Amino acid sequence: MVDYLEGTTGRRGVRPGAPGTAEARFAVLRRRYAAYTAVLVVLFLGWYAAYLLLSVFARDLMAVRVAGAVNVGLLLGIGQFATTFLLAWAFVRCAERRLDPIADELRLRAGEVGGR
């Protein structure tokens, strides 16, 4: 148990962080998670900043009526909600395909080592 807590794999000749170890797989999981979340946050904040800048500096464009009392600003505001749900869906889809299998593998390894 002490070997597990110190980060070794319990196998002789395998050093922590070597390819195929739990530490290496966890590093891959963290890197992928950070990359996906960074991309999605940048996309969301960029779109939100564009909406705010249009609201401040392109008031005439935002006031253009599309149909009845509906103008471009209202459509872009509603688009903010739509893109929030779209980005959340995209993250879940990527997580199911690229993150969850590694997390499940690590859970299984932890169960084998921990004796659960």
DSSP file with accessible surface (Angstrom, degrees, kcal/mol):
  #  RESIDUE AA STRUCTURE BP1 BP2  ACC     N-H-->O    O-->H-N    N-H-->O    O-->H-N    TCO  KAPPA ALPHA  PHI   PSI    X-CA   Y-CA   Z-CA
    1    1 A M     >        0   0  151      0, 0.0     4,-2.1     0, 0.0     5,-0.2   0.000 360.0 360.0 360.0 -36.8    0.0    0.0    0.0
    2    2 A V  H  >  +     0   0   92      1,-0.2     4,-2.1     2,-0.2     6,-0.2   0.915 360.0  55.2 -64.3 -40.1    2.9    2.4    0.8
    3    3 A D  H  4>S+     0   0   94      1,-0.2     5,-2.3     2,-0.2     4,-0.4   0.900 107.7  50.2 -58.9 -39.1    4.3    1.8   -2.7
    4    4 A Y  H >45S+     0   0  100      1,-0.2     3,-1.3     3,-0.2    -1,-0.2   0.934 110.0  49.1 -65.5 -43.0    0.9    2.8   -4.2
    5    5 A L  H 3<5S+     0   0  129     -4,-2.1    -1,-0.2     1,-0.3    -2,-0.2   0.831 107.2  55.7 -67.9 -28.8    0.8    6.0   -2.1
    6    6 A E  T 3<5S-     0   0  138     -4,-2.1    -1,-0.3    -5,-0.2    -2,-0.2   0.536 122.8-104.6 -81.8  -5.3    4.3    6.9   -3.2
    7    7 A G  T < 5S+     0   0   18     -3,-1.3    -3,-0.2    -4,-0.4    16,-0.2   0.549  74.9 133.0 101.4   4.1    3.4    6.7   -6.8
    8    8 A T      < -     0   0   45     -5,-2.3    -1,-0.3    -6,-0.2     7,-0.1  -0.492  57.2-130.9 -85.3 165.4    4.9    3.4   -7.9
    9    9 A T        -     0   0   35      5,-0.5     3,-0.1     2,-0.3    -1,-0.1   0.560  38.0-115.4 -92.4  -9.6    3.0    0.9   -9.9
   10   10 A G  S    S+     0   0   63      1,-0.3     2,-0.4     4,-0.2    -6,-0.1   0.394  84.2 108.5  89.7  -5.4    3.8   -2.1   -7.8
   11   11 A R  S >  S-     0   0  147      3,-0.2     3,-1.2     1,-0.0    -2,-0.3  -0.892  74.3-115.6-107.0 137.2    5.7   -3.8  -10.6
   12   12 A R  T 3  S+     0   0  244     -2,-0.4     3,-0.1     1,-0.2    -1,-0.0  -0.409  96.3  19.2 -68.9 140.9    9.5   -4.0  -10.5
   13   13 A G  T 3  S+     0   0   89      1,-0.2     2,-0.6    -2,-0.1    -1,-0.2   0.428  94.5 111.3  84.8  -3.2   11.3   -2.1  -13.2
   14   14 A V    <   -     0   0   46     -3,-1.2    -5,-0.5     4,-0.0    -1,-0.2  -0.921  54.5-154.7-107.3 118.1    8.5    0.3  -14.0
   15   15 A R    >   -     0   0  165     -2,-0.6     3,-1.8    -7,-0.1     6,-0.1  -0.642  29.5 -92.7 -90.0 150.7    9.1    3.8  -13.0
   16   16 A P  T 3  S+     0   0   65      0, 0.0    -1,-0.1     0, 0.0    -8,-0.1  -0.323 111.7  25.6 -59.2 139.7    6.3    6.3  -12.2
   17   17 A G  T 3  S+     0   0   42      1,-0.3     3,-0.1   -10,-0.2    -9,-0.0   0.386  86.2 139.3  87.2  -5.2    5.3    8.4  -15.2
   18   18 A A    X   -     0   0   14     -3,-1.8     3,-2.3     1,-0.1     6,-0.4  -0.393  69.6 -81.2 -68.0 151.0    6.5    5.8  -17.8
   19   19 A P  T 3  S+     0   0  123      0, 0.0    -1,-0.1     0, 0.0     3,-0.1  -0.281 119.3  24.6 -54.5 133.3    4.2    5.3  -20.8
   20   20 A G  T 3  S+     0   0   40      1,-0.4     2,-0.1    -3,-0.1    -2,-0.1   0.237  94.4 118.6  95.9 -14.2    1.3    3.0  -19.9
   21   21 A T  S <> S-     0   0    1     -3,-2.3     4,-2.3    -6,-0.1    -1,-0.4  -0.393  78.6-110.3 -80.1 165.5    1.4    3.7  -16.1
   22   22 A A  H  > S+     0   0   33      1,-0.2     4,-2.6     2,-0.2     5,-0.2   0.881 118.3  55.9 -62.9 -35.9   -1.5    5.3  -14.3
   23   23 A E  H  > S+     0   0   66      1,-0.2     4,-2.1     2,-0.2    -1,-0.2   0.910 108.6  46.6 -64.1 -40.9    0.4    8.5  -13.8
   24   24 A A  H  > S+     0   0   21     -6,-0.4     4,-2.1     2,-0.2    -1,-0.2   0.911 113.0  48.7 -67.4 -41.6    1.1    8.8  -17.6
   25   25 A R  H  X S+     0   0   66     -4,-2.3     4,-2.4     2,-0.2    -2,-0.2   0.888 110.7  51.4 -66.2 -37.2   -2.6    8.1  -18.4
   26   26 A F  H  X S+     0   0  101     -4,-2.6     4,-2.8     2,-0.2    -1,-0.2   0.898 107.8  52.5 -65.7 -38.3   -3.7   10.7  -15.8
   27   27 A A  H  X S+     0   0   39     -4,-2.1     4,-2.4     2,-0.2    -2,-0.2   0.907 109.5  49.3 -63.0 -40.8   -1.4   13.3  -17.3
   28   28 A V  H  X S+     0   0   29     -4,-2.1     4,-2.6     2,-0.2     5,-0.2   0.930 111.0  50.3 -62.1 -44.8   -3.0   12.6  -20.7
   29   29 A L  H  X S+     0   0   27     -4,-2.4     4,-2.5     1,-0.2    -2,-0.2   0.933 112.0  46.7 -60.0 -46.2   -6.4   12.9  -19.2
   30   30 A R  H  X S+     0   0  164     -4,-2.8     4,-2.6     1,-0.2    -1,-0.2   0.903 112.4  50.3 -63.9 -42.1   -5.5   16.3  -17.6
   31   31 A R  H  X S+     0   0  156     -4,-2.4     4,-2.4    -5,-0.2    -2,-0.2   0.932 112.8  45.6 -63.1 -45.5   -3.9   17.6  -20.7
   32   32 A R  H  X S+     0   0   72     -4,-2.6     4,-2.7     2,-0.2     5,-0.2   0.923 113.2  49.9 -64.3 -43.3   -6.9   16.7  -22.9
   33   33 A Y  H  X S+     0   0  126     -4,-2.5     4,-2.6    -5,-0.2     5,-0.3   0.937 112.3  47.6 -60.5 -46.0   -9.4   18.2  -20.4
   34   34 A A  H  X S+     0   0   52     -4,-2.6     4,-2.4    -5,-0.2    -2,-0.2   0.908 112.8  49.1 -63.1 -40.5   -7.4   21.4  -20.1
   35   35 A A  H  X S+     0   0   51     -4,-2.4     4,-2.3    -5,-0.2     5,-0.2   0.935 113.1  45.9 -65.6 -47.2   -7.2   21.7  -23.9
   36   36 A Y  H  X S+     0   0   52     -4,-2.7     4,-2.3     1,-0.2     5,-0.2   0.934 115.7  45.3 -62.7 -45.8  -10.9   21.1  -24.5
   37   37 A T  H  X S+     0   0   38     -4,-2.6     4,-2.6    -5,-0.2     5,-0.2   0.901 111.7  52.4 -68.1 -37.2  -12.0   23.5  -21.8
   38   38 A A  H  X S+     0   0   54     -4,-2.4     4,-2.5    -5,-0.3     5,-0.2   0.936 110.9  47.4 -63.2 -44.4   -9.6   26.2  -22.9
   39   39 A V  H  X S+     0   0   87     -4,-2.3     4,-2.5     1,-0.2    -2,-0.2   0.937 114.6  45.9 -62.5 -46.2  -10.8   26.0  -26.5
   40   40 A L  H  X S+     0   0   34     -4,-2.3     4,-2.6     2,-0.2    -1,-0.2   0.901 112.6  49.6 -67.2 -37.8  -14.5   26.1  -25.4
   41   41 A V  H  X S+     0   0   79     -4,-2.6     4,-3.0     2,-0.2     5,-0.3   0.928 111.6  48.9 -66.5 -42.4  -13.9   29.0  -22.9
   42   42 A V  H  X S+     0   0  103     -4,-2.5     4,-2.5    -5,-0.2     5,-0.2   0.923 112.5  48.7 -63.5 -43.1  -12.1   31.0  -25.5
   43   43 A L  H  X S+     0   0   98     -4,-2.5     4,-2.3    -5,-0.2     5,-0.2   0.942 114.8  44.6 -60.5 -47.4  -14.8   30.4  -28.1
   44   44 A F  H  X S+     0   0   68     -4,-2.6     4,-2.6     1,-0.2    -2,-0.2   0.944 116.0  44.8 -64.8 -48.0  -17.6   31.4  -25.6
   45   45 A L  H  X S+     0   0   96     -4,-3.0     4,-2.7     1,-0.2    -1,-0.2   0.870 112.5  52.9 -67.5 -33.5  -15.8   34.5  -24.3
   46   46 A G  H  X S+     0   0   42     -4,-2.5     4,-2.3    -5,-0.3    -1,-0.2   0.930 111.7  45.0 -64.6 -44.6  -14.8   35.6  -27.8
   47   47 A W  H  X S+     0   0   73     -4,-2.3     4,-2.2    -5,-0.2    -2,-0.2   0.909 114.6  48.9 -65.6 -41.0  -18.4   35.4  -29.0
   48   48 A Y  H  X S+     0   0  101     -4,-2.6     4,-2.5    -5,-0.2    -2,-0.2   0.926 111.1  49.6 -65.6 -42.0  -19.7   37.1  -25.8
   49   49 A A  H  X S+     0   0   44     -4,-2.7     4,-2.9     1,-0.2     5,-0.2   0.901 109.6  52.2 -64.0 -39.2  -17.1   39.9  -26.2
   50   50 A A  H  X S+     0   0   41     -4,-2.3     4,-2.6     2,-0.2    -1,-0.2   0.920 109.5  49.7 -62.4 -41.6  -18.1   40.3  -29.9
   51   51 A Y  H  X S+     0   0   50     -4,-2.2     4,-2.2     2,-0.2    -2,-0.2   0.928 112.8  46.5 -62.3 -44.3  -21.8   40.7  -28.8
   52   52 A L  H  X S+     0   0   74     -4,-2.5     4,-1.8     2,-0.2    -2,-0.2   0.923 112.6  49.4 -65.0 -43.0  -20.9   43.3  -26.2
   53   53 A L  H  X S+     0   0  100     -4,-2.9     4,-3.2     1,-0.2     5,-0.4   0.896 110.9  49.8 -65.1 -39.1  -18.7   45.2  -28.6
   54   54 A L  H  X S+     0   0   53     -4,-2.6     4,-1.9    -5,-0.2     8,-0.3   0.897 108.8  53.7 -63.2 -39.6  -21.4   45.2  -31.2
   55   55 A S  H  < S+     0   0   39     -4,-2.2    -2,-0.2    -5,-0.2    -1,-0.2   0.859 118.4  35.1 -63.2 -34.1  -23.9   46.4  -28.6
   56   56 A V  H  < S+     0   0   89     -4,-1.8     3,-0.3    -5,-0.1    -2,-0.2   0.912 131.4  24.7 -86.7 -45.8  -21.6   49.3  -27.7
   57   57 A F  H  < S+     0   0  163     -4,-3.2    -3,-0.2     1,-0.2    -2,-0.2   0.585 122.8  45.9-103.0 -13.2  -20.1   50.3  -31.0
   58   58 A A     X  +     0   0   27     -4,-1.9     4,-2.3    -5,-0.4     5,-0.2  -0.362  61.4 145.6-125.6  54.0  -22.5   49.1  -33.6
   59   59 A R  H  > S+     0   0  181     -3,-0.3     4,-1.5     1,-0.2    -1,-0.1   0.853  72.1  55.5 -61.6 -36.0  -25.8   50.3  -32.2
   60   60 A D  H  4 S+     0   0  145      2,-0.2     4,-0.4     1,-0.2    -1,-0.2   0.911 109.2  47.0 -64.7 -41.3  -27.2   51.0  -35.6
   61   61 A L  H >4 S+     0   0   87      1,-0.2     3,-1.3     2,-0.2    11,-0.3   0.928 111.8  50.1 -63.8 -44.5  -26.5   47.5  -36.8
   62   62 A M  H 3< S+     0   0   14     -4,-2.3    11,-2.4    -8,-0.3    12,-0.3   0.769 107.5  55.8 -66.2 -24.6  -28.0   46.0  -33.6
   63   63 A A  T 3< S+     0   0   59     -4,-1.5    -1,-0.3    -5,-0.2    -2,-0.2   0.530  75.5 121.4 -87.4  -4.2  -31.2   48.1  -34.1
   64   64 A V    <   -     0   0   73     -3,-1.3     8,-2.0    -4,-0.4     2,-0.3  -0.391  64.9-127.8 -63.2 125.4  -31.9   46.8  -37.6
   65   65 A R  E     +A   71   0A 171      6,-0.2     6,-0.3    -2,-0.2     3,-0.1  -0.583  28.5 179.1 -78.5 135.6  -35.4   45.3  -37.5
   66   66 A V  E    S-     0   0A  83      4,-3.4     2,-0.3    -2,-0.3     5,-0.2   0.825  73.1 -10.7-100.3 -49.1  -35.7   41.8  -38.8
   67   67 A A  E >  S-A   70   0A  64      3,-1.5     3,-2.4     1,-0.0    -1,-0.3  -0.874 112.5 -45.7-156.2 118.0  -39.4   41.1  -38.3
   68   68 A G  T 3  S-     0   0   65     -2,-0.3    -1,-0.0     1,-0.3    -2,-0.0  -0.372 126.3 -13.0  61.7-123.2  -41.8   43.2  -36.3
   69   69 A A  T 3  S+     0   0   80     -2,-0.2     2,-0.5    -4,-0.1    -1,-0.3   0.397 111.8 107.4 -91.3   3.0  -40.3   44.2  -33.0
   70   70 A V  E <   +A   67   0A  50     -3,-2.4    -4,-3.4     4,-0.1    -3,-1.5  -0.715  48.3 179.5 -86.3 123.4  -37.4   41.7  -33.4
   71   71 A N  E  >  -A   65   0A  47     -2,-0.5     4,-2.1    -6,-0.3    -6,-0.2  -0.663  44.2 -97.1-117.5 176.5  -34.1   43.3  -34.2
   72   72 A V  H  > S+     0   0   32     -8,-2.0     4,-2.8   -11,-0.3     5,-0.2   0.898 121.0  56.2 -60.8 -40.4  -30.5   42.0  -34.8
   73   73 A G  H  > S+     0   0   10    -11,-2.4     4,-2.2     1,-0.2    -1,-0.2   0.907 107.3  48.4 -59.6 -42.1  -29.5   42.7  -31.2
   74   74 A L  H  > S+     0   0   84    -12,-0.3     4,-2.5     2,-0.2     5,-0.2   0.924 111.8  49.5 -65.4 -41.7  -32.4   40.5  -29.9
   75   75 A L  H  X S+     0   0   83     -4,-2.1     4,-2.2     1,-0.2    -2,-0.2   0.911 112.0  47.7 -64.4 -41.3  -31.5   37.7  -32.2
   76   76 A L  H  X S+     0   0   42     -4,-2.8     4,-1.2     2,-0.2    -1,-0.2   0.874 110.4  53.1 -67.8 -34.9  -27.8   37.8  -31.3
   77   77 A G  H  X S+     0   0   14     -4,-2.2     4,-0.9    -5,-0.2     3,-0.4   0.923 110.8  45.5 -64.0 -43.3  -28.8   37.9  -27.6
   78   78 A I  H  X S+     0   0   96     -4,-2.5     4,-2.0     1,-0.2     3,-0.5   0.876 106.6  61.5 -66.4 -33.7  -30.9   34.7  -28.0
   79   79 A G  H  X S+     0   0   20     -4,-2.2     4,-2.9     1,-0.2    -1,-0.2   0.802  93.9  63.8 -61.7 -28.4  -28.0   33.3  -30.0
   80   80 A Q  H  X S+     0   0   17     -4,-1.2     4,-1.8    -3,-0.4    -1,-0.2   0.923 104.7  45.2 -60.4 -44.1  -25.9   33.6  -26.8
   81   81 A F  H  X S+     0   0  142     -4,-0.9     4,-2.1    -3,-0.5    -2,-0.2   0.923 112.9  51.0 -64.6 -43.9  -28.2   31.1  -25.1
   82   82 A A  H  X S+     0   0   60     -4,-2.0     4,-2.4     1,-0.2    -2,-0.2   0.924 110.8  47.4 -61.8 -43.7  -28.1   28.8  -28.1
   83   83 A T  H  X S+     0   0   38     -4,-2.9     4,-2.9     2,-0.2     5,-0.2   0.848 106.9  58.0 -70.2 -29.5  -24.4   28.8  -28.3
   84   84 A T  H  X S+     0   0   60     -4,-1.8     4,-2.1    -5,-0.2    -1,-0.2   0.951 111.1  41.8 -61.6 -47.2  -24.0   28.2  -24.6
   85   85 A F  H  X S+     0   0  152     -4,-2.1     4,-2.5     2,-0.2    -2,-0.2   0.892 113.9  53.3 -67.1 -36.3  -26.1   25.0  -25.0
   86   86 A L  H  X S+     0   0  103     -4,-2.4     4,-2.5    -5,-0.2    -2,-0.2   0.930 110.3  46.2 -64.4 -44.6  -24.2   24.1  -28.2
   87   87 A L  H  X S+     0   0   34     -4,-2.9     4,-2.3     2,-0.2    -1,-0.2   0.883 111.9  51.3 -67.2 -37.1  -20.8   24.4  -26.5
   88   88 A A  H  X S+     0   0   54     -4,-2.1     4,-2.3    -5,-0.2    -2,-0.2   0.927 111.2  48.3 -63.8 -42.8  -22.0   22.4  -23.5
   89   89 A W  H  X S+     0   0  148     -4,-2.5     4,-2.5     1,-0.2    -2,-0.2   0.920 110.5  51.7 -62.2 -42.2  -23.2   19.6  -25.8
   90   90 A A  H  X S+     0   0   30     -4,-2.5     4,-2.5     1,-0.2     5,-0.2   0.905 109.8  49.3 -63.5 -40.4  -19.9   19.7  -27.8
   91   91 A F  H  X S+     0   0   52     -4,-2.3     4,-2.8     2,-0.2    -1,-0.2   0.932 111.2  48.8 -65.1 -43.9  -17.9   19.3  -24.5
   92   92 A V  H  X S+     0   0   73     -4,-2.3     4,-2.6     2,-0.2    -2,-0.2   0.923 111.7  50.0 -61.6 -42.0  -20.1   16.4  -23.4
   93   93 A R  H  X S+     0   0  121     -4,-2.5     4,-1.6     1,-0.2    -1,-0.2   0.933 113.6  44.6 -63.3 -45.5  -19.7   14.7  -26.7
   94   94 A C  H  X>S+     0   0   34     -4,-2.5     4,-3.3     1,-0.2     5,-0.6   0.901 112.8  52.4 -64.7 -40.4  -15.9   15.1  -26.7
   95   95 A A  I  X>S+     0   0   12     -4,-2.8     5,-3.4     1,-0.2     4,-1.4   0.907 107.4  51.5 -63.7 -41.6  -15.7   14.0  -23.1
   96   96 A E  I  <5S+     0   0  119     -4,-2.6    -1,-0.2    -5,-0.2    -2,-0.2   0.869 120.3  34.7 -63.4 -35.8  -17.7   10.8  -23.8
   97   97 A R  I  <5S+     0   0  143     -4,-1.6    -2,-0.2    -5,-0.2    -1,-0.2   0.848 134.2  18.7 -87.6 -37.0  -15.4    9.9  -26.7
   98   98 A R  I  <5S+     0   0  103     -4,-3.3     4,-0.2    -5,-0.2    -3,-0.2   0.688 129.5  31.7-113.3 -23.9  -12.0   11.2  -25.5
   99   99 A L  I  X<S+     0   0    9     -4,-1.4     4,-2.3    -5,-0.6     3,-0.3   0.825 107.8  59.2-104.2 -44.3  -12.0   11.7  -21.7
  100  100 A D  H  ><S+     0   0   68     -5,-3.4     4,-3.0     1,-0.2     5,-0.2   0.873 100.7  55.5 -60.5 -40.1  -14.3    9.1  -20.2
  101  101 A P  H  > S+     0   0   67      0, 0.0     4,-2.1     0, 0.0    -1,-0.2   0.924 111.6  44.7 -60.7 -38.4  -12.5    6.0  -21.5
  102  102 A I  H  > S+     0   0    3     -3,-0.3     4,-2.5    -4,-0.2    -2,-0.2   0.926 113.6  49.9 -69.8 -42.0   -9.3    7.1  -19.9
  103  103 A A  H  X S+     0   0   18     -4,-2.3     4,-2.3     1,-0.2    -1,-0.2   0.916 111.1  49.5 -62.5 -40.6  -11.1    8.1  -16.6
  104  104 A D  H  X S+     0   0   82     -4,-3.0     4,-2.3     2,-0.2    -1,-0.2   0.908 109.7  51.6 -64.4 -40.7  -12.8    4.7  -16.6
  105  105 A E  H  X S+     0   0   56     -4,-2.1     4,-2.4    -5,-0.2    -2,-0.2   0.924 110.6  48.4 -61.0 -43.4   -9.5    2.9  -17.1
  106  106 A L  H  X S+     0   0   27     -4,-2.5     4,-2.5     1,-0.2    -1,-0.2   0.881 109.4  52.6 -67.0 -36.3   -7.9    4.8  -14.2
  107  107 A R  H  X S+     0   0  159     -4,-2.3     4,-2.1     2,-0.2    -1,-0.2   0.909 109.7  49.1 -64.0 -41.1  -10.9    4.0  -12.0
  108  108 A L  H  X S+     0   0  120     -4,-2.3     4,-2.0     2,-0.2    -2,-0.2   0.923 111.6  48.5 -64.5 -43.2  -10.4    0.3  -12.8
  109  109 A R  H  X S+     0   0   69     -4,-2.4     4,-2.3     1,-0.2     5,-0.2   0.903 110.7  50.9 -62.9 -40.8   -6.7    0.5  -12.0
  110  110 A A  H  X S+     0   0   40     -4,-2.5     4,-2.9     1,-0.2     6,-0.3   0.890 109.3  51.7 -65.0 -36.3   -7.4    2.3   -8.8
  111  111 A G  H  X>S+     0   0   25     -4,-2.1     5,-1.2     2,-0.2     4,-1.1   0.885 110.5  48.4 -66.4 -37.7   -9.9   -0.5   -7.8
  112  112 A E  H  <5S+     0   0  153     -4,-2.0    -2,-0.2     2,-0.2    -1,-0.2   0.923 118.5  39.0 -68.2 -42.4   -7.4   -3.2   -8.6
  113  113 A V  H  <5S+     0   0   70     -4,-2.3    -2,-0.2     1,-0.2    -3,-0.2   0.915 118.0  47.5 -75.6 -42.0   -4.6   -1.5   -6.5
  114  114 A G  H  <5S-     0   0   36     -4,-2.9    -1,-0.2    -5,-0.2    -2,-0.2   0.646 104.7-126.6 -77.2 -15.1   -6.8   -0.3   -3.7
  115  115 A G  T  <5       0   0   66     -4,-1.1    -3,-0.2    -5,-0.2    -4,-0.1   0.765 360.0 360.0  78.0  26.5   -8.6   -3.7   -3.3
  116  116 A R      <       0   0  265     -5,-1.2    -1,-0.2    -6,-0.3    -2,-0.0  -0.436 360.0 360.0 -82.9 360.0  -12.1   -2.3   -3.6
